[in-house]
Amino acid sequence: MGPKLIPLEIRIERYIIRIPGGCWLWTGATVMGYAVSSISHSRQVRLHRWMWERENGPIPDGFLVCHRCDVRNCINPQHLFLGTNTDNLRDMANKGRSTHGEKNKGAKLTAEQVLEIRALKSYTYQQLADAFGVSRVAIKRIKRRRTWTRI
């Protein structure tokens, strides 16, 4: 059997940079930007979730621990809140962090082109698709406001 792990509370302190009045930045291991640490020889925990539970108790089923500061490696309990996935997505959109429209790196059209597509009435979906280099289905979704809904 390998050496015993030092308790998490003690290990965490070695890897935190506390910004006065702000984030507690984890400088240790991360997964997709989120602070992680081992709690046993075979199990990792996301530290923002661990910190929430330490300070506030169990996370109810169906809830996430979200960051007010939008810094994934922050584990300051004052920056954390519980929310559903919908709450988290709404928070992201309200802060302008969602990738919609031209912000989406895979977007083939600009907002100006979408407005032009919607304004063109005498062309078929296929004609518009050919002209703008996208699929007929993409044109249909734009025209019916299933995509590019923010403009």
N, C-alpha and C positions, 0 to 999 in steps of 0.2 A: 504494500500500500504506500502511496506517495505521501509527501508532506501535507500536513493539515493546512487548509486555507486560513489566512488571517481574516477575522470577522469583517464583513463588508463595510460596516460603519467606519472602521479604522482605515481600510484600504481606500475608500472613497476620498478621504481627506488628502491623500497623496497626489491625487489627480484633478483637483478642483482649483480653478482660478476664480476667485470671487471679485467681480467688478463692483466697486462701491455703489450701492443703490441699484444694482442691476443683476445681470445674469450670473449664475454660477456655472462656469464653462468647464465641461469635462474634457480633459486632455488625454484620457486613456483610449481604449479600444472603442470603435464605433461600428455600427452596422447601418448602412444607408444614412449615415450622419447622426444616428441616435446613439447616445451613450449606452454602453453595455459593459457588464462585468460578470465574471463567473460567480455563481453562488454555491456551486459544488464542482466536482471534477468533470462533470459532463453536462452542466446546465448553465445557460447564461440568462441574465435578466436585463431588460431595458430599464435603465436607472431612473428615468423620469417617472415610470410607472411604480417602481420600487419606492421612490421618494414620496409619491402621492400616498401610497398605502401606509408608509411609515408615519406620515403626518396626519392623515385623514381617515384611515381605515380602508377596507376592501373597496375595489372598483366594482360597481354593480354590473351585472350582465348587460351587454349591449352598449356599454359606454367606453369611450376612449379617454385617455389623459392627453389633453391638448395643451399647446404652448401659447400663451398670450404674446410672448416676445417673438415667436416664430423662429427661434433658434433651437434646432434639433438637439444639440448637445448641451443645452441648458437644463440643469436639474434643480433650479431654485424653486422651492415649493410655492412661493408667492407668484410665480409666473405660470403655474399650472392650473388647469380647470378641467372639469369633467364635461363631456359632451358626446352626443351621438355622432355617427359618421356624417349625417346630414348637417349637424351643427358645425362640425369641423370644416366641411366643404363650404358652408355659408360663410364662416369666418375667413377662410382663404379667399373667397371671391370678394368679400367686403374690403379686404386689405389689398386687393388688386394683384394677388399672387397666382390666380388661376390662369391657365394657358388657354385662352379662347381667342377666336379670330386670328389676326395676324401674329399675335404673341406665340401661337402654336407653331413650333418649328417645322411641322409637317404641312402647314397650311399652303395650299396651292393658289389661293385667291387673296386679293386684298379687299378691304371693306368697300373701297370704291367700285371694284368689279362686282361685288355682291349687289350693291345698289343698282348698278347698271343692269345686271341680270334680272333683278326684280322689275325694273322699269320696262324691259323689252317684252312686248306682249305678242307680237306677230310671228314669233319663232317657236319651233318645236323644242322640246327638251333636248333632243339629240342634236339639233342644229346649234343650240347654245353650248352644249357639252363639247362639240367639236371646235367651236370658236374659242372657248375658254380653256380647253385642254383638261377637262375633268369628265367624270362619268355622267351619264344621263340621270342616274339616281341622285348624284350630288346636286344637279340642277333642280331636280324635283324637290329635294329637301330644302333647298334655298328658297324656292318659290313658295313652298307651303309653310315656310318659317319654322321648320323642324331643326335647322342648323342656322348658325349666324343669327341667333335670336336677339342678340344685344343691339343690333343695328336695324 
